[in-house]
Amino acid sequence: MGYGRDVTSDFEAQLRAVSMRVTRPRLAVLAALRDHPHVDTDTVIALVRANHPTISHQAVYDVLRALTDAGLVRRIQPGRATARYESRVGDNHHHVVCRSCGAIADVDCVVGHAPCLTASDDHGFVVDEAEVVYWGTCPDCATERISQ
């Protein structure tokens, strides 16, 4: 399948923990997202089909939706960018996005216990998640601009 038995066991355990059947497409998508965080749907399809050419595009779409609904995968869409997927979930981390090339990196909350969950005015909402996106220029694009 393109990954070791220990990793497969971890993925199987994750799927079973949310009462999902273990299937080849689900294992392949989890592996792709573990190795390539912040990728769009087309990239997930290409990664999965590189090792499993018989898995259909629709199967990958269905798996991404099911894994997202189950909380095993997170769908992010900073600004008006193309939706991306990652397997890092449940830790309230944020993202930094390059305005030039669209590169995305994880940013941990850095102060105290889930500090981003304390809104200055929650307008009566019960807040259970916060999403912060930092925008800027990645080191590669910044270097490229300087050298031009």
Secondary structure, DSSP 4 states (H G I P E B T S, - for coil): --S-HHHHHHHHHHHHHTT----HHHHHHHHHHHHSTTB-HHHHHHHHHHH-TTS-HHHHHHHHHHHHHTTSSEEE--TTSPPEEES--SS--EEEEETTT--EEEE---SSSSGGG--S--TT--------EEEE--HHHHHHHHH-
